[in-house]
Amino acid sequence: MTTFKLKITPRASKNEIVGELSDGTIKIKLKAPPIDGKANEELIKFLSSEWKIPKTKIKIIRGLTSKNKIIKVE
């Protein structure tokens, strides 16, 4: 199991991993709005595609309603 700190920017023009901040946080832009969990769903789908792992292996463990999230990858 590995954890990652993420900073999410919703309502972007495209889904992309922007880079890494000085504290190790990964900055990600998502097209989905932060409404009714749509950005969280988009995040898991996007990371699954980028990292080529099943969506079921990615869990948001902190920050469900925040731009700052911690995810767990099994």
HTML snippet that shows the backbone in 3Dmol.js (N, CA, C, O; Angstrom):
<script src="https://3Dmol.org/build/3Dmol-min.js"></script>
<div id="view" style="width:600px;height:400px;position:relative"></div>
<script>
const pdb = `
ATOM      1  N   MET A   1       0.835  -1.182   0.000  1.00  0.00           N
ATOM      2  CA  MET A   1       0.000   0.000   0.000  1.00  0.00           C
ATOM      3  C   MET A   1       0.881   1.247   0.000  1.00  0.00           C
ATOM      4  O   MET A   1       1.857   1.338   0.744  1.00  0.00           O
ATOM      5  N   THR A   2       0.514   2.202  -0.850  1.00  0.00           N
ATOM      6  CA  THR A   2       1.235   3.463  -0.953  1.00  0.00           C
ATOM      7  C   THR A   2       0.233   4.602  -0.843  1.00  0.00           C
ATOM      8  O   THR A   2      -0.882   4.496  -1.354  1.00  0.00           O
ATOM      9  N   THR A   3       0.617   5.687  -0.184  1.00  0.00           N
ATOM     10  CA  THR A   3      -0.261   6.853  -0.112  1.00  0.00           C
ATOM     11  C   THR A   3       0.372   8.022  -0.858  1.00  0.00           C
ATOM     12  O   THR A   3       1.593   8.147  -0.939  1.00  0.00           O
ATOM     13  N   PHE A   4      -0.496   8.873  -1.400  1.00  0.00           N
ATOM     14  CA  PHE A   4      -0.061  10.055  -2.134  1.00  0.00           C
ATOM     15  C   PHE A   4      -0.874  11.250  -1.671  1.00  0.00           C
ATOM     16  O   PHE A   4      -2.076  11.138  -1.429  1.00  0.00           O
ATOM     17  N   LYS A   5      -0.214  12.395  -1.550  1.00  0.00           N
ATOM     18  CA  LYS A   5      -0.907  13.653  -1.280  1.00  0.00           C
ATOM     19  C   LYS A   5      -1.176  14.312  -2.624  1.00  0.00           C
ATOM     20  O   LYS A   5      -0.290  14.398  -3.473  1.00  0.00           O
ATOM     21  N   LEU A   6      -2.413  14.779  -2.810  1.00  0.00           N
ATOM     22  CA  LEU A   6      -2.803  15.401  -4.068  1.00  0.00           C
ATOM     23  C   LEU A   6      -3.405  16.773  -3.825  1.00  0.00           C
ATOM     24  O   LEU A   6      -4.039  17.011  -2.797  1.00  0.00           O
ATOM     25  N   LYS A   7      -3.203  17.671  -4.775  1.00  0.00           N
ATOM     26  CA  LYS A   7      -3.898  18.964  -4.782  1.00  0.00           C
ATOM     27  C   LYS A   7      -4.653  19.016  -6.102  1.00  0.00           C
ATOM     28  O   LYS A   7      -4.049  18.965  -7.174  1.00  0.00           O
ATOM     29  N   ILE A   8      -5.970  19.118  -6.020  1.00  0.00           N
ATOM     30  CA  ILE A   8      -6.830  19.027  -7.191  1.00  0.00           C
ATOM     31  C   ILE A   8      -7.331  20.406  -7.602  1.00  0.00           C
ATOM     32  O   ILE A   8      -7.715  21.215  -6.758  1.00  0.00           O
ATOM     33  N   THR A   9      -7.322  20.664  -8.914  1.00  0.00           N
ATOM     34  CA  THR A   9      -7.940  21.857  -9.475  1.00  0.00           C
ATOM     35  C   THR A   9      -9.096  21.386 -10.352  1.00  0.00           C
ATOM     36  O   THR A   9      -8.865  20.872 -11.446  1.00  0.00           O
ATOM     37  N   PRO A  10     -10.346  21.554  -9.888  1.00  0.00           N
ATOM     38  CA  PRO A  10     -11.492  21.133 -10.694  1.00  0.00           C
ATOM     39  C   PRO A  10     -11.823  22.163 -11.772  1.00  0.00           C
ATOM     40  O   PRO A  10     -11.287  23.272 -11.776  1.00  0.00           O
ATOM     41  N   ARG A  11     -12.709  21.780 -12.680  1.00  0.00           N
ATOM     42  CA  ARG A  11     -13.189  22.641 -13.775  1.00  0.00           C
ATOM     43  C   ARG A  11     -12.053  23.135 -14.665  1.00  0.00           C
ATOM     44  O   ARG A  11     -12.076  24.278 -15.122  1.00  0.00           O
ATOM     45  N   ALA A  12     -11.074  22.293 -14.909  1.00  0.00           N
ATOM     46  CA  ALA A  12      -9.961  22.651 -15.795  1.00  0.00           C
ATOM     47  C   ALA A  12     -10.353  22.340 -17.241  1.00  0.00           C
ATOM     48  O   ALA A  12     -11.385  21.715 -17.485  1.00  0.00           O
ATOM     49  N   SER A  13      -9.534  22.772 -18.192  1.00  0.00           N
ATOM     50  CA  SER A  13      -9.838  22.521 -19.602  1.00  0.00           C
ATOM     51  C   SER A  13      -9.584  21.071 -19.995  1.00  0.00           C
ATOM     52  O   SER A  13     -10.177  20.574 -20.952  1.00  0.00           O
ATOM     53  N   LYS A  14      -8.706  20.391 -19.260  1.00  0.00           N
ATOM     54  CA  LYS A  14      -8.447  18.972 -19.534  1.00  0.00           C
ATOM     55  C   LYS A  14      -7.922  18.301 -18.275  1.00  0.00           C
ATOM     56  O   LYS A  14      -7.457  18.962 -17.346  1.00  0.00           O
ATOM     57  N   ASN A  15      -8.007  16.972 -18.262  1.00  0.00           N
ATOM     58  CA  ASN A  15      -7.455  16.196 -17.152  1.00  0.00           C
ATOM     59  C   ASN A  15      -5.956  16.042 -17.371  1.00  0.00           C
ATOM     60  O   ASN A  15      -5.520  15.592 -18.430  1.00  0.00           O
ATOM     61  N   GLU A  16      -5.171  16.416 -16.370  1.00  0.00           N
ATOM     62  CA  GLU A  16      -3.724  16.253 -16.503  1.00  0.00           C
ATOM     63  C   GLU A  16      -3.040  16.306 -15.144  1.00  0.00           C
ATOM     64  O   GLU A  16      -3.514  16.940 -14.202  1.00  0.00           O
ATOM     65  N   ILE A  17      -1.900  15.611 -15.082  1.00  0.00           N
ATOM     66  CA  ILE A  17      -1.019  15.712 -13.922  1.00  0.00           C
ATOM     67  C   ILE A  17      -0.079  16.867 -14.226  1.00  0.00           C
ATOM     68  O   ILE A  17       0.695  16.810 -15.181  1.00  0.00           O
ATOM     69  N   VAL A  18      -0.148  17.915 -13.412  1.00  0.00           N
ATOM     70  CA  VAL A  18       0.607  19.137 -13.676  1.00  0.00           C
ATOM     71  C   VAL A  18       2.049  19.001 -13.222  1.00  0.00           C
ATOM     72  O   VAL A  18       2.964  19.447 -13.914  1.00  0.00           O
ATOM     73  N   GLY A  19       2.258  18.390 -12.066  1.00  0.00           N
ATOM     74  CA  GLY A  19       3.608  18.248 -11.547  1.00  0.00           C
ATOM     75  C   GLY A  19       3.591  17.987 -10.059  1.00  0.00           C
ATOM     76  O   GLY A  19       2.567  17.631  -9.477  1.00  0.00           O
ATOM     77  N   GLU A  20       4.750  18.173  -9.459  1.00  0.00           N
ATOM     78  CA  GLU A  20       4.902  17.908  -8.034  1.00  0.00           C
ATOM     79  C   GLU A  20       5.303  19.194  -7.323  1.00  0.00           C
ATOM     80  O   GLU A  20       6.197  19.911  -7.773  1.00  0.00           O
ATOM     81  N   LEU A  21       4.637  19.479  -6.211  1.00  0.00           N
ATOM     82  CA  LEU A  21       4.971  20.648  -5.406  1.00  0.00           C
ATOM     83  C   LEU A  21       6.188  20.337  -4.534  1.00  0.00           C
ATOM     84  O   LEU A  21       6.598  19.181  -4.431  1.00  0.00           O
ATOM     85  N   SER A  22       6.761  21.356  -3.914  1.00  0.00           N
ATOM     86  CA  SER A  22       7.988  21.181  -3.131  1.00  0.00           C
ATOM     87  C   SER A  22       7.833  20.220  -1.954  1.00  0.00           C
ATOM     88  O   SER A  22       8.813  19.618  -1.514  1.00  0.00           O
ATOM     89  N   ASP A  23       6.606  20.071  -1.438  1.00  0.00           N
ATOM     90  CA  ASP A  23       6.395  19.152  -0.312  1.00  0.00           C
ATOM     91  C   ASP A  23       6.040  17.732  -0.753  1.00  0.00           C
ATOM     92  O   ASP A  23       5.701  16.890   0.079  1.00  0.00           O
ATOM     93  N   GLY A  24       6.117  17.464  -2.057  1.00  0.00           N
ATOM     94  CA  GLY A  24       5.833  16.123  -2.560  1.00  0.00           C
ATOM     95  C   GLY A  24       4.400  15.916  -3.009  1.00  0.00           C
ATOM     96  O   GLY A  24       4.060  14.851  -3.525  1.00  0.00           O
ATOM     97  N   THR A  25       3.553  16.922  -2.818  1.00  0.00           N
ATOM     98  CA  THR A  25       2.158  16.835  -3.246  1.00  0.00           C
ATOM     99  C   THR A  25       2.086  16.838  -4.769  1.00  0.00           C
ATOM    100  O   THR A  25       2.765  17.626  -5.426  1.00  0.00           O
ATOM    101  N   ILE A  26       1.265  15.956  -5.325  1.00  0.00           N
ATOM    102  CA  ILE A  26       1.070  15.887  -6.771  1.00  0.00           C
ATOM    103  C   ILE A  26      -0.091  16.804  -7.135  1.00  0.00           C
ATOM    104  O   ILE A  26      -1.175  16.692  -6.563  1.00  0.00           O
ATOM    105  N   LYS A  27       0.134  17.715  -8.091  1.00  0.00           N
ATOM    106  CA  LYS A  27      -0.902  18.651  -8.521  1.00  0.00           C
ATOM    107  C   LYS A  27      -1.584  18.097  -9.769  1.00  0.00           C
ATOM    108  O   LYS A  27      -0.928  17.748 -10.750  1.00  0.00           O
ATOM    109  N   ILE A  28      -2.923  18.022  -9.712  1.00  0.00           N
ATOM    110  CA  ILE A  28      -3.710  17.432 -10.795  1.00  0.00           C
ATOM    111  C   ILE A  28      -4.848  18.371 -11.168  1.00  0.00           C
ATOM    112  O   ILE A  28      -5.510  18.934 -10.296  1.00  0.00           O
ATOM    113  N   LYS A  29      -5.074  18.536 -12.481  1.00  0.00           N
ATOM    114  CA  LYS A  29      -6.221  19.294 -12.981  1.00  0.00           C
ATOM    115  C   LYS A  29      -7.255  18.304 -13.511  1.00  0.00           C
ATOM    116  O   LYS A  29      -6.916  17.334 -14.188  1.00  0.00           O
ATOM    117  N   LEU A  30      -8.528  18.569 -13.188  1.00  0.00           N
ATOM    118  CA  LEU A  30      -9.627  17.716 -13.641  1.00  0.00           C
ATOM    119  C   LEU A  30     -10.705  18.566 -14.301  1.00  0.00           C
ATOM    120  O   LEU A  30     -10.965  19.692 -13.876  1.00  0.00           O
ATOM    121  N   LYS A  31     -11.330  18.021 -15.345  1.00  0.00           N
ATOM    122  CA  LYS A  31     -12.411  18.728 -16.029  1.00  0.00           C
ATOM    123  C   LYS A  31     -13.687  18.773 -15.200  1.00  0.00           C
ATOM    124  O   LYS A  31     -14.452  19.732 -15.304  1.00  0.00           O
ATOM    125  N   ALA A  32     -13.927  17.772 -14.394  1.00  0.00           N
ATOM    126  CA  ALA A  32     -15.186  17.649 -13.655  1.00  0.00           C
ATOM    127  C   ALA A  32     -15.338  18.736 -12.591  1.00  0.00           C
ATOM    128  O   ALA A  32     -14.350  19.173 -11.999  1.00  0.00           O
ATOM    129  N   PRO A  33     -16.580  19.173 -12.349  1.00  0.00           N
ATOM    130  CA  PRO A  33     -16.821  20.134 -11.271  1.00  0.00           C
ATOM    131  C   PRO A  33     -16.852  19.435  -9.917  1.00  0.00           C
ATOM    132  O   PRO A  33     -17.110  18.234  -9.840  1.00  0.00           O
ATOM    133  N   PRO A  34     -16.589  20.189  -8.848  1.00  0.00           N
ATOM    134  CA  PRO A  34     -16.600  19.582  -7.507  1.00  0.00           C
ATOM    135  C   PRO A  34     -18.018  19.520  -6.930  1.00  0.00           C
ATOM    136  O   PRO A  34     -18.281  20.035  -5.844  1.00  0.00           O
ATOM    137  N   ILE A  35     -18.915  18.887  -7.668  1.00  0.00           N
ATOM    138  CA  ILE A  35     -20.321  18.809  -7.266  1.00  0.00           C
ATOM    139  C   ILE A  35     -20.736  17.347  -7.189  1.00  0.00           C
ATOM    140  O   ILE A  35     -20.492  16.579  -8.120  1.00  0.00           O
ATOM    141  N   ASP A  36     -21.361  16.962  -6.085  1.00  0.00           N
ATOM    142  CA  ASP A  36     -21.884  15.598  -5.899  1.00  0.00           C
ATOM    143  C   ASP A  36     -20.830  14.518  -6.126  1.00  0.00           C
ATOM    144  O   ASP A  36     -21.156  13.436  -6.613  1.00  0.00           O
ATOM    145  N   GLY A  37     -19.579  14.794  -5.783  1.00  0.00           N
ATOM    146  CA  GLY A  37     -18.532  13.787  -5.897  1.00  0.00           C
ATOM    147  C   GLY A  37     -18.041  13.523  -7.309  1.00  0.00           C
ATOM    148  O   GLY A  37     -17.292  12.571  -7.529  1.00  0.00           O
ATOM    149  N   LYS A  38     -18.449  14.352  -8.281  1.00  0.00           N
ATOM    150  CA  LYS A  38     -18.049  14.123  -9.678  1.00  0.00           C
ATOM    151  C   LYS A  38     -16.542  14.249  -9.870  1.00  0.00           C
ATOM    152  O   LYS A  38     -15.945  13.473 -10.617  1.00  0.00           O
ATOM    153  N   ALA A  39     -15.928  15.215  -9.205  1.00  0.00           N
ATOM    154  CA  ALA A  39     -14.475  15.383  -9.332  1.00  0.00           C
ATOM    155  C   ALA A  39     -13.740  14.199  -8.704  1.00  0.00           C
ATOM    156  O   ALA A  39     -12.707  13.773  -9.221  1.00  0.00           O
ATOM    157  N   ASN A  40     -14.254  13.665  -7.602  1.00  0.00           N
ATOM    158  CA  ASN A  40     -13.627  12.492  -6.978  1.00  0.00           C
ATOM    159  C   ASN A  40     -13.711  11.278  -7.898  1.00  0.00           C
ATOM    160  O   ASN A  40     -12.740  10.535  -8.041  1.00  0.00           O
ATOM    161  N   GLU A  41     -14.875  11.075  -8.524  1.00  0.00           N
ATOM    162  CA  GLU A  41     -15.033   9.963  -9.469  1.00  0.00           C
ATOM    163  C   GLU A  41     -14.079  10.127 -10.647  1.00  0.00           C
ATOM    164  O   GLU A  41     -13.427   9.173 -11.072  1.00  0.00           O
ATOM    165  N   GLU A  42     -14.008  11.353 -11.168  1.00  0.00           N
ATOM    166  CA  GLU A  42     -13.123  11.645 -12.299  1.00  0.00           C
ATOM    167  C   GLU A  42     -11.659  11.414 -11.913  1.00  0.00           C
ATOM    168  O   GLU A  42     -10.879  10.897 -12.713  1.00  0.00           O
ATOM    169  N   LEU A  43     -11.292  11.796 -10.697  1.00  0.00           N
ATOM    170  CA  LEU A  43      -9.927  11.601 -10.212  1.00  0.00           C
ATOM    171  C   LEU A  43      -9.554  10.120 -10.216  1.00  0.00           C
ATOM    172  O   LEU A  43      -8.494   9.749 -10.720  1.00  0.00           O
ATOM    173  N   ILE A  44     -10.407   9.286  -9.666  1.00  0.00           N
ATOM    174  CA  ILE A  44     -10.112   7.850  -9.600  1.00  0.00           C
ATOM    175  C   ILE A  44     -10.045   7.249 -11.002  1.00  0.00           C
ATOM    176  O   ILE A  44      -9.164   6.437 -11.289  1.00  0.00           O
ATOM    177  N   LYS A  45     -10.967   7.642 -11.869  1.00  0.00           N
ATOM    178  CA  LYS A  45     -10.966   7.143 -13.249  1.00  0.00           C
ATOM    179  C   LYS A  45      -9.692   7.588 -13.980  1.00  0.00           C
ATOM    180  O   LYS A  45      -9.070   6.797 -14.690  1.00  0.00           O
ATOM    181  N   PHE A  46      -9.312   8.855 -13.800  1.00  0.00           N
ATOM    182  CA  PHE A  46      -8.126   9.408 -14.454  1.00  0.00           C
ATOM    183  C   PHE A  46      -6.845   8.730 -13.973  1.00  0.00           C
ATOM    184  O   PHE A  46      -6.015   8.324 -14.786  1.00  0.00           O
ATOM    185  N   LEU A  47      -6.681   8.605 -12.654  1.00  0.00           N
ATOM    186  CA  LEU A  47      -5.471   7.964 -12.121  1.00  0.00           C
ATOM    187  C   LEU A  47      -5.398   6.497 -12.523  1.00  0.00           C
ATOM    188  O   LEU A  47      -4.315   5.984 -12.804  1.00  0.00           O
ATOM    189  N   SER A  48      -6.533   5.825 -12.553  1.00  0.00           N
ATOM    190  CA  SER A  48      -6.574   4.430 -12.980  1.00  0.00           C
ATOM    191  C   SER A  48      -6.050   4.300 -14.412  1.00  0.00           C
ATOM    192  O   SER A  48      -5.280   3.392 -14.725  1.00  0.00           O
ATOM    193  N   SER A  49      -6.474   5.208 -15.258  1.00  0.00           N
ATOM    194  CA  SER A  49      -6.039   5.203 -16.656  1.00  0.00           C
ATOM    195  C   SER A  49      -4.555   5.569 -16.791  1.00  0.00           C
ATOM    196  O   SER A  49      -3.812   4.906 -17.514  1.00  0.00           O
ATOM    197  N   GLU A  50      -4.133   6.620 -16.097  1.00  0.00           N
ATOM    198  CA  GLU A  50      -2.742   7.079 -16.182  1.00  0.00           C
ATOM    199  C   GLU A  50      -1.755   6.055 -15.627  1.00  0.00           C
ATOM    200  O   GLU A  50      -0.709   5.802 -16.225  1.00  0.00           O
ATOM    201  N   TRP A  51      -2.094   5.476 -14.492  1.00  0.00           N
ATOM    202  CA  TRP A  51      -1.192   4.551 -13.813  1.00  0.00           C
ATOM    203  C   TRP A  51      -1.437   3.099 -14.190  1.00  0.00           C
ATOM    204  O   TRP A  51      -0.726   2.205 -13.731  1.00  0.00           O
ATOM    205  N   LYS A  52      -2.457   2.861 -15.039  1.00  0.00           N
ATOM    206  CA  LYS A  52      -2.776   1.510 -15.533  1.00  0.00           C
ATOM    207  C   LYS A  52      -2.997   0.505 -14.397  1.00  0.00           C
ATOM    208  O   LYS A  52      -2.424  -0.584 -14.376  1.00  0.00           O
ATOM    209  N   ILE A  53      -3.850   0.916 -13.459  1.00  0.00           N
ATOM    210  CA  ILE A  53      -4.246   0.031 -12.360  1.00  0.00           C
ATOM    211  C   ILE A  53      -5.769   0.065 -12.247  1.00  0.00           C
ATOM    212  O   ILE A  53      -6.390   1.046 -12.655  1.00  0.00           O
ATOM    213  N   PRO A  54      -6.380  -0.983 -11.703  1.00  0.00           N
ATOM    214  CA  PRO A  54      -7.842  -0.999 -11.570  1.00  0.00           C
ATOM    215  C   PRO A  54      -8.342   0.106 -10.630  1.00  0.00           C
ATOM    216  O   PRO A  54      -7.691   0.442  -9.641  1.00  0.00           O
ATOM    217  N   LYS A  55      -9.514   0.660 -10.966  1.00  0.00           N
ATOM    218  CA  LYS A  55     -10.112   1.710 -10.129  1.00  0.00           C
ATOM    219  C   LYS A  55     -10.337   1.236  -8.697  1.00  0.00           C
ATOM    220  O   LYS A  55     -10.282   2.032  -7.760  1.00  0.00           O
ATOM    221  N   THR A  56     -10.589  -0.049  -8.530  1.00  0.00           N
ATOM    222  CA  THR A  56     -10.857  -0.592  -7.193  1.00  0.00           C
ATOM    223  C   THR A  56      -9.628  -0.558  -6.290  1.00  0.00           C
ATOM    224  O   THR A  56      -9.759  -0.722  -5.077  1.00  0.00           O
ATOM    225  N   LYS A  57      -8.449  -0.352  -6.844  1.00  0.00           N
ATOM    226  CA  LYS A  57      -7.209  -0.304  -6.059  1.00  0.00           C
ATOM    227  C   LYS A  57      -6.892   1.103  -5.549  1.00  0.00           C
ATOM    228  O   LYS A  57      -5.935   1.287  -4.797  1.00  0.00           O
ATOM    229  N   ILE A  58      -7.696   2.105  -5.957  1.00  0.00           N
ATOM    230  CA  ILE A  58      -7.465   3.497  -5.562  1.00  0.00           C
ATOM    231  C   ILE A  58      -8.589   3.936  -4.624  1.00  0.00           C
ATOM    232  O   ILE A  58      -9.767   3.809  -4.957  1.00  0.00           O
ATOM    233  N   LYS A  59      -8.219   4.452  -3.454  1.00  0.00           N
ATOM    234  CA  LYS A  59      -9.204   4.910  -2.469  1.00  0.00           C
ATOM    235  C   LYS A  59      -8.804   6.296  -1.966  1.00  0.00           C
ATOM    236  O   LYS A  59      -7.631   6.549  -1.692  1.00  0.00           O
ATOM    237  N   ILE A  60      -9.780   7.185  -1.848  1.00  0.00           N
ATOM    238  CA  ILE A  60      -9.546   8.491  -1.229  1.00  0.00           C
ATOM    239  C   ILE A  60      -9.739   8.294   0.268  1.00  0.00           C
ATOM    240  O   ILE A  60     -10.841   7.988   0.723  1.00  0.00           O
ATOM    241  N   ILE A  61      -8.666   8.470   1.031  1.00  0.00           N
ATOM    242  CA  ILE A  61      -8.776   8.228   2.475  1.00  0.00           C
ATOM    243  C   ILE A  61      -8.937   9.519   3.279  1.00  0.00           C
ATOM    244  O   ILE A  61      -9.313   9.473   4.450  1.00  0.00           O
ATOM    245  N   ARG A  62      -8.659  10.660   2.668  1.00  0.00           N
ATOM    246  CA  ARG A  62      -8.861  11.945   3.349  1.00  0.00           C
ATOM    247  C   ARG A  62      -9.090  13.027   2.295  1.00  0.00           C
ATOM    248  O   ARG A  62      -8.410  13.058   1.269  1.00  0.00           O
ATOM    249  N   GLY A  63     -10.051  13.913   2.555  1.00  0.00           N
ATOM    250  CA  GLY A  63     -10.268  15.049   1.668  1.00  0.00           C
ATOM    251  C   GLY A  63     -11.382  14.873   0.660  1.00  0.00           C
ATOM    252  O   GLY A  63     -11.317  15.442  -0.430  1.00  0.00           O
ATOM    253  N   LEU A  64     -12.404  14.101   0.991  1.00  0.00           N
ATOM    254  CA  LEU A  64     -13.510  13.888   0.050  1.00  0.00           C
ATOM    255  C   LEU A  64     -14.167  15.197  -0.378  1.00  0.00           C
ATOM    256  O   LEU A  64     -14.661  15.292  -1.501  1.00  0.00           O
ATOM    257  N   THR A  65     -14.185  16.202   0.485  1.00  0.00           N
ATOM    258  CA  THR A  65     -14.814  17.481   0.149  1.00  0.00           C
ATOM    259  C   THR A  65     -13.797  18.616   0.079  1.00  0.00           C
ATOM    260  O   THR A  65     -14.157  19.782   0.236  1.00  0.00           O
ATOM    261  N   SER A  66     -12.545  18.286  -0.153  1.00  0.00           N
ATOM    262  CA  SER A  66     -11.471  19.276  -0.177  1.00  0.00           C
ATOM    263  C   SER A  66     -10.657  19.140  -1.459  1.00  0.00           C
ATOM    264  O   SER A  66     -10.658  18.083  -2.091  1.00  0.00           O
ATOM    265  N   LYS A  67      -9.963  20.206  -1.841  1.00  0.00           N
ATOM    266  CA  LYS A  67      -9.044  20.135  -2.981  1.00  0.00           C
ATOM    267  C   LYS A  67      -7.775  19.382  -2.608  1.00  0.00           C
ATOM    268  O   LYS A  67      -7.083  18.855  -3.480  1.00  0.00           O
ATOM    269  N   ASN A  68      -7.469  19.330  -1.320  1.00  0.00           N
ATOM    270  CA  ASN A  68      -6.300  18.597  -0.838  1.00  0.00           C
ATOM    271  C   ASN A  68      -6.747  17.213  -0.400  1.00  0.00           C
ATOM    272  O   ASN A  68      -7.590  17.077   0.487  1.00  0.00           O
ATOM    273  N   LYS A  69      -6.183  16.193  -1.018  1.00  0.00           N
ATOM    274  CA  LYS A  69      -6.613  14.824  -0.767  1.00  0.00           C
ATOM    275  C   LYS A  69      -5.427  13.928  -0.454  1.00  0.00           C
ATOM    276  O   LYS A  69      -4.289  14.223  -0.821  1.00  0.00           O
ATOM    277  N   ILE A  70      -5.709  12.839   0.224  1.00  0.00           N
ATOM    278  CA  ILE A  70      -4.736  11.766   0.399  1.00  0.00           C
ATOM    279  C   ILE A  70      -5.395  10.516  -0.154  1.00  0.00           C
ATOM    280  O   ILE A  70      -6.500  10.150   0.247  1.00  0.00           O
ATOM    281  N   ILE A  71      -4.698   9.861  -1.086  1.00  0.00           N
ATOM    282  CA  ILE A  71      -5.227   8.627  -1.655  1.00  0.00           C
ATOM    283  C   ILE A  71      -4.336   7.460  -1.275  1.00  0.00           C
ATOM    284  O   ILE A  71      -3.148   7.620  -0.996  1.00  0.00           O
ATOM    285  N   LYS A  72      -4.941   6.288  -1.274  1.00  0.00           N
ATOM    286  CA  LYS A  72      -4.220   5.045  -0.995  1.00  0.00           C
ATOM    287  C   LYS A  72      -4.306   4.194  -2.250  1.00  0.00           C
ATOM    288  O   LYS A  72      -5.379   4.026  -2.829  1.00  0.00           O
ATOM    289  N   VAL A  73      -3.162   3.658  -2.664  1.00  0.00           N
ATOM    290  CA  VAL A  73      -3.109   2.754  -3.812  1.00  0.00           C
ATOM    291  C   VAL A  73      -2.618   1.412  -3.314  1.00  0.00           C
ATOM    292  O   VAL A  73      -1.548   1.315  -2.713  1.00  0.00           O
ATOM    293  N   GLU A  74      -3.405   0.374  -3.565  1.00  0.00           N
ATOM    294  CA  GLU A  74      -3.046  -0.977  -3.112  1.00  0.00           C
ATOM    295  C   GLU A  74      -2.277  -1.712  -4.183  1.00  0.00           C
ATOM    296  O   GLU A  74      -1.889  -2.864  -3.984  1.00  0.00           O
TER     297      GLU A  74
END
`;
const viewer = $3Dmol.createViewer("view");
viewer.addModel(pdb, "pdb");
viewer.setStyle({}, {cartoon: {color: "spectrum"}});
viewer.zoomTo();
viewer.render();
</script>
